[in-house]
Amino acid sequence: MSFFDRKKKDNDDNYSDLSNSSYQNPQPVQNNFDQAQNQYNDASSGMGTQFAPNDDFNNDANNDNNDGYYFGQNQPQQTPMNESGQWQYTEQDLQNALDQSADLKSRLRSQLLADRSYCNHVLRNVSSDQVDERKQATDRIKEVNASLKDWFGTDEMANEIYMDNSRVYYIFADDLPSEPDHEKSAMWQQLSMTLAEKGLVGNAISVTYNDQIDQTWMDYQNAGLVDGNAFLLNMYNELQGRNLNTPVTPAEIPFDADYRVQHVSDKVDKILDANDKLVMEVSRSSNHQLQIIRHYKDTKLLSRDIFDFNGVISATQFYDHRNANKVVRENFYRQDGTLVLIKSYTSDEPYIQLFSEGNVLMSTFDSDEDLIVWWLKNQALKQGDSTVFVSINSEYYKKLLSLRDSGVEVIPIVMKQSENAQEVSDLIEGKDKISAVMAGSDQVNTYLNKNSKNTLDITTLKEMDTPIYKE
């Protein structure tokens, strides 16, 4: 089913169907307006009810016997309303007609821009070999632009971003800090609310290792930063199989018969050998869950084992024996204990090595960005029909744009036009072929719309009644 067929199936609005001839040529506003408004449907209805001319009074006034007039000293004197006051109600009817016309024009503009947004959405998502659909969308945009110029004198209006409820929407995050600052909190909340107003849920993708990330995600939901029904995909959680809900056995501390325990605090124990030399330092969480084991030899830190929320070993960091502050290698494990990933910080090994469940080397990567794009393309977003919102401040923003080659829609978020000047400049210049942007404010929207050298669909992270015109 093509984009246009699916659009027609999902939405019966005239303006959403590119083949709907009734919408291709919008008609001028007629005098016979909405029946529910009772305006201009009856020639006399606009005269009002309180002071409308009285036919009986007029007839009496023209009677030869002058029965409708009183000339006595104590009698009330009346003046015919053949001119006085009547113009006020005609003027009100005219104002009502103008208001109705403005309302219809506003509705037409909204429909035209929505149609153009959908066409741009099609062009962003269909492959280059889908020639017919691309031509149909392009031709439709020309028709819409012609109508905009006819009715509004310009087609330079910023469309709202078209949101397709058949897609899955994700908010990309380098990491989820347990205590986000005000700007990050505002971005999460505004974006989630913007999607919610359209009946959509903004899920999340994070790509930094964090053994407490599931608790952090729950905190975000409880704080109202994200939708309570949204889910989180964390790259390390997924690669390590933490979300499979399989039974796991918590790890035990390796303990020789001649070791003894020295209690340092409620959360920290030191393990000493028979010669009272430090062998291990064991740290536990507030609920006494095993959290970190540091291994020592001759008082030098050798490695550090990190355990996840299930008490299962998740990663091991190995240190340079000449420099205890330098990590030379990191191993990451699945829940069953098998090795899934190695990160090497020495020149004699590939930076990242990825292993299958059978401990067979699957692939190597030269950077974290390469691993992230591989994971998103081949695992997280493999099913397609996904849209990813990513802050233009993200360390991985530029790299994520390559996902568009796989049919993933990537939309940057610009909270301030002053941030990441080079990236914003590239966006405005059209170097990255960006066609849709989430703006953090009306000021950002205006700035992008006024300065962009290519057409952008822009949605501001708060309600906007009308699109912004270029000046």
C-alpha positions in Angstrom: 0.0 0.0 0.0 1.5 3.3 -1.0 1.8 6.4 1.2 -1.1 8.0 -0.6 -3.3 5.0 -0.4 -2.6 4.6 3.3 -3.3 8.3 3.8 -6.6 8.0 2.0 -7.5 5.0 4.1 -6.6 6.5 7.4 -8.0 10.0 6.9 -11.1 10.8 4.8 -10.5 14.6 5.0 -10.6 16.0 1.5 -7.3 17.8 1.9 -5.5 14.7 2.9 -6.3 12.8 -0.4 -4.0 13.9 -3.2 -6.4 12.5 -5.8 -9.4 14.3 -4.4 -10.5 16.6 -7.2 -12.9 18.5 -5.1 -10.1 20.0 -3.1 -7.7 20.7 -5.9 -9.5 23.9 -6.9 -10.8 25.6 -3.8 -13.8 27.8 -4.5 -14.2 31.4 -3.5 -16.2 32.1 -0.4 -20.0 32.3 -1.2 -22.7 34.3 0.6 -24.5 31.2 1.7 -22.5 30.4 4.8 -22.7 27.6 7.4 -26.3 26.7 8.1 -25.6 26.4 11.8 -24.7 30.1 11.9 -28.0 31.2 10.3 -26.2 34.0 8.4 -27.2 35.1 4.9 -29.5 32.2 4.5 -32.5 34.5 4.9 -32.7 38.0 3.6 -34.4 39.3 6.7 -32.7 37.3 9.3 -29.8 39.7 9.5 -32.0 42.7 10.6 -31.9 41.7 14.2 -34.9 41.1 16.5 -34.9 44.0 19.0 -35.2 47.1 16.8 -36.3 45.7 13.4 -38.7 48.1 11.4 -42.3 47.3 12.2 -44.5 47.0 9.1 -47.7 47.7 11.1 -46.1 50.9 12.5 -45.1 52.0 9.0 -48.6 51.4 7.6 -50.1 53.3 10.4 -47.7 56.2 9.9 -48.8 56.5 6.2 -52.6 56.3 7.1 -54.5 59.3 6.0 -56.1 59.5 9.5 -52.7 59.7 11.1 -53.8 57.1 13.7 -50.2 56.3 14.5 -49.3 59.9 15.7 -50.1 61.8 18.9 -50.1 65.6 18.9 -51.6 66.3 22.3 -49.5 68.2 24.8 -49.5 65.2 27.2 -49.1 62.5 24.6 -45.8 60.8 23.8 -44.2 61.7 20.5 -42.6 59.0 18.3 -40.3 59.3 15.2 -40.3 56.8 12.4 -37.2 54.6 12.2 -36.9 54.7 8.5 -33.2 55.8 8.8 -32.2 56.2 12.4 -30.3 53.1 13.8 -31.0 50.7 11.0 -27.5 51.0 9.5 -26.0 49.6 12.7 -27.5 46.2 12.1 -26.6 46.1 8.5 -23.1 46.9 9.6 -23.2 44.1 12.1 -24.3 41.7 9.4 -21.5 42.8 7.2 -19.0 42.3 10.1 -20.4 38.8 10.7 -19.9 38.0 7.0 -16.3 39.2 7.1 -15.7 37.2 10.3 -17.2 34.1 8.6 -15.0 34.7 5.5 -11.9 35.0 7.7 -12.8 31.8 9.5 -13.2 30.0 6.2 -9.9 31.4 4.9 -8.2 30.3 8.1 -9.6 26.8 7.7 -8.6 26.7 4.1 -5.0 27.8 5.0 -4.8 25.1 7.7 -6.0 22.4 5.2 -3.7 23.5 2.5 -0.7 23.5 4.8 -1.7 20.2 6.3 -1.8 18.7 2.7 1.6 20.2 1.9 3.0 18.8 5.1 1.8 15.3 4.2 3.4 15.6 0.8 6.7 16.7 2.3 6.4 13.7 4.7 6.0 11.4 1.7 9.1 12.9 0.0 11.1 12.4 3.2 10.2 8.8 3.5 9.7 7.2 0.0 12.9 5.9 -1.6 14.3 7.6 -4.7 13.2 4.7 -6.9 9.5 5.3 -6.1 9.2 7.7 -9.0 5.4 7.8 -9.3 4.8 8.6 -5.7 7.5 11.2 -5.6 6.0 12.9 -8.7 2.5 12.8 -7.3 3.6 14.4 -4.1 5.7 17.1 -6.0 2.8 17.9 -8.3 0.4 18.2 -5.4 2.8 20.6 -3.6 2.7 22.8 -6.7 -1.1 22.8 -6.7 -1.2 23.7 -3.0 1.3 26.5 -3.5 -0.7 27.9 -6.3 -3.8 28.0 -4.1 -1.9 29.6 -1.2 -0.7 32.4 -3.6 -4.3 32.9 -5.0 -5.9 33.2 -1.5 -3.1 34.6 0.6 -0.7 36.3 -1.7 2.2 34.0 -0.8 3.1 30.4 -0.3 6.0 31.2 2.1 4.3 29.8 5.2 5.8 27.3 7.6 3.9 24.0 7.6 3.3 22.1 10.8 5.2 18.8 10.8 2.9 16.0 9.6 2.4 13.4 12.3 1.4 9.9 11.1 -0.3 7.8 13.8 0.9 4.7 12.1 4.5 5.5 12.9 6.4 5.0 16.1 8.0 8.2 17.6 11.2 8.3 19.6 13.0 11.0 21.4 16.8 10.3 21.2 19.0 11.1 24.2 22.7 10.6 24.6 22.0 9.8 28.2 19.2 10.1 30.8 20.7 12.1 33.7 19.1 11.2 37.0 18.7 14.9 37.8 18.2 16.7 34.4 18.7 20.5 34.4 15.8 22.9 33.7 16.4 23.1 29.9 16.5 19.3 29.5 13.4 18.8 31.6 11.6 21.5 29.6 12.5 19.9 26.3 11.3 16.4 27.5 8.0 17.8 28.9 7.2 20.1 26.0 8.0 17.5 23.3 5.9 14.8 25.1 3.0 17.2 25.5 3.2 18.3 21.9 3.0 14.7 20.7 0.2 13.9 23.3 -1.9 16.7 21.8 -1.8 14.9 18.5 -2.7 11.6 20.2 0.8 10.2 20.0 3.3 8.9 22.5 6.9 9.9 22.5 9.1 6.9 23.4 12.8 7.3 24.2 16.1 5.9 23.0 19.3 6.4 25.0 22.7 5.1 24.1 24.9 5.5 27.2 25.7 2.7 29.6 23.8 3.3 32.8 23.0 0.4 35.2 20.4 2.5 37.0 18.6 3.8 33.8 15.4 1.8 34.4 14.9 3.6 37.7 15.7 6.9 36.1 13.1 6.3 33.4 10.5 5.6 36.1 11.4 8.9 37.8 11.0 10.7 34.5 7.5 9.3 34.1 6.5 10.0 37.7 7.7 13.6 37.3 5.6 14.1 34.2 8.5 14.6 31.9 7.4 11.8 29.6 4.2 9.9 29.0 3.4 7.2 31.5 2.7 4.8 28.6 6.0 5.5 26.8 8.8 3.0 26.8 12.6 3.3 26.8 15.1 1.6 24.6 18.6 1.7 26.0 21.3 0.3 23.7 23.2 -1.5 26.4 20.1 -2.9 28.0 19.1 -4.3 24.7 22.5 -5.7 23.7 22.9 -7.3 27.2 19.4 -8.7 27.2 18.3 -7.0 30.4 14.7 -6.6 29.1 14.0 -10.3 28.4 12.5 -10.9 31.8 14.4 -14.2 32.1 15.2 -15.6 35.6 18.7 -14.6 36.7 20.9 -15.6 39.6 22.6 -12.8 41.5 26.4 -13.0 41.6 28.4 -14.1 44.6 31.6 -12.6 46.0 34.6 -14.8 45.2 35.9 -15.7 48.6 38.9 -17.9 49.6 39.2 -19.7 52.9 41.9 -17.4 54.2 40.1 -14.1 53.3 38.6 -12.0 56.1 36.1 -9.1 55.9 36.7 -5.7 57.3 33.6 -3.6 57.6 34.1 0.0 56.5 30.5 1.2 56.5 27.0 -0.1 55.9 27.6 0.0 52.2 31.4 -0.9 51.9 33.4 -3.9 53.0 37.1 -4.6 52.4 38.3 -8.1 51.7 41.8 -8.9 53.0 44.0 -11.9 52.5 46.0 -13.9 55.1 48.7 -11.2 55.0 46.2 -8.4 55.5 46.7 -7.2 52.0 43.7 -5.6 50.3 42.2 -8.0 47.7 38.8 -6.6 47.1 36.6 -3.7 48.0 32.9 -4.4 47.9 30.2 -1.7 47.5 26.5 -2.3 47.9 23.5 -0.1 47.1 21.1 1.3 49.7 19.1 -1.9 49.6 22.3 -4.0 50.2 22.3 -5.1 46.5 25.8 -5.9 45.2 26.9 -2.9 43.1 30.7 -2.8 42.6 33.7 -5.0 43.3 37.1 -3.4 43.0 40.0 -5.9 42.6 43.5 -5.0 43.9 47.0 -6.5 43.8 49.8 -5.0 45.8 47.5 -2.1 46.6 47.1 -1.3 42.9 43.6 -1.3 41.3 43.4 -4.0 38.7 39.7 -4.0 37.6 36.2 -3.1 38.6 33.2 -5.3 38.3 29.9 -3.5 37.9 26.6 -5.2 38.7 23.1 -4.3 37.4 19.9 -3.9 39.3 19.4 -7.7 39.4 22.8 -8.2 41.1 24.2 -9.8 37.9 27.6 -8.8 36.6 27.1 -6.3 33.8 30.6 -4.9 32.9 34.2 -5.1 33.9 36.7 -2.3 33.6 40.4 -3.1 33.5 43.0 -0.5 34.5 46.5 0.3 33.4 48.8 -1.2 35.9 51.0 1.9 35.6 48.1 4.3 36.0 45.1 3.4 38.2 43.1 6.3 36.7 43.3 5.0 33.1 40.9 2.4 31.8 42.4 0.3 29.1 39.5 -2.1 28.4 35.9 -2.6 29.1 33.9 -5.9 28.8 30.1 -6.0 28.7 28.2 -9.1 29.5 24.7 -10.5 28.8 22.5 -11.6 31.6 23.6 -15.2 31.1 27.3 -14.1 31.6 28.4 -14.4 28.0 30.5 -11.6 26.5 28.7 -9.3 24.1 31.0 -6.2 23.7 34.6 -5.2 24.2 35.8 -1.6 24.2 39.5 -1.3 23.9 41.4 1.9 24.6 44.8 0.8 23.3 46.1 1.1 19.8 46.7 -2.6 19.2 43.0 -3.6 19.3 39.8 -2.4 17.5 38.0 0.1 19.5 34.7 -1.9 19.7 34.2 -5.6 19.2 30.7 -7.1 19.1 30.2 -10.8 19.8 27.3 -13.2 19.2 25.8 -15.3 21.9 28.1 -18.1 20.8 31.1 -15.8 21.5 31.8 -15.4 17.8 33.1 -11.9 16.7 30.3 -10.3 14.7 31.6 -6.9 13.8 34.1 -4.2 14.8 33.5 -0.4 15.0 35.8 2.5 15.0 33.6 4.8 17.1 30.7 4.9 19.4 28.7 6.7 16.7 29.2 3.8 14.3 28.0 1.3 16.9 25.0 3.4 17.7 24.0 3.8 14.0 24.5 0.0 13.5 22.3 -0.8 16.5 19.5 1.6 15.5 19.5 0.5 11.9 19.8 -3.3 12.5 18.0 -3.8 15.8 16.2 -1.0 17.5 14.5 0.5 14.4 14.7 -2.5 12.1 11.0 -2.6 11.5 10.9 0.9 9.9 8.1 3.4 10.0 9.9 5.3 12.8 10.6 8.9 13.5 13.5 10.0 15.7 13.6 13.5 17.3 17.1 14.4 18.2 18.5 17.6 19.8 20.8 19.5 17.5 23.1 19.6 20.6 23.5 15.8 20.6 27.0 14.5 20.2 25.5 12.0 17.7 23.2 14.4 15.7 25.1 14.5 12.5 25.7 10.7 12.5 22.1 10.0 13.0 21.1 11.8 9.8 22.5 8.7 7.9 19.5 6.8 9.2 17.4 8.5 6.6 19.0 6.2 4.0 17.2 3.3 5.8 13.8 5.0 5.8 14.0 6.4 9.3 12.7 9.9 9.6 15.1 12.1 11.6 13.9 15.5 12.9 16.2 17.8 14.8 15.1 19.8 17.8 16.3 23.4 18.1 15.5 24.9 21.5 17.6 28.1 20.9 18.9 29.5 17.6 22.1 30.5 19.4 23.1 26.9 20.3 25.4 24.8 18.2 26.0 27.6 15.7 27.6 25.4 13.1 24.8 22.8 13.1 22.1 25.5 13.0 24.0 27.2 10.1 24.2 24.0 8.2 20.5 23.5 8.7 19.6 27.0 7.5 22.0 26.7 4.5 20.4 23.3 3.5 23.6 21.4 3.7 22.1 18.5 5.6 18.9 18.5 3.5 16.7 19.0 6.6 13.0 19.6 5.8 11.4 19.4 9.2 12.4 20.9 12.6 10.9 21.0 16.1 11.4 24.6 17.5 11.7 25.4 21.1 9.8 28.7 20.9 8.0 31.0 18.5 11.2 33.1 18.2 13.2 30.0 17.0 10.4 29.2 14.6 10.4 32.7 13.1 14.2 32.7 12.9 14.4 29.4 11.1 11.5 30.2 8.8 12.9 33.6 7.9 16.5 32.6 7.3 16.2 29.1 5.9 17.2 28.8 2.3 15.0 25.7 1.8 11.4 25.0 2.7 11.0 23.7 6.3 8.1 22.2 8.1 8.3 23.6 11.6 6.3 22.7 14.7 6.9 24.8 17.8 6.9 22.9 21.1 3.8 24.7 22.3 0.4 25.4 20.7 0.4 27.7 17.6 -2.8 29.0 16.2 -1.4 30.2 12.8 1.7 29.5 10.8 4.5 32.1 10.7 5.0 34.1 7.6 8.4 35.0 6.2 9.1 38.7 6.3 
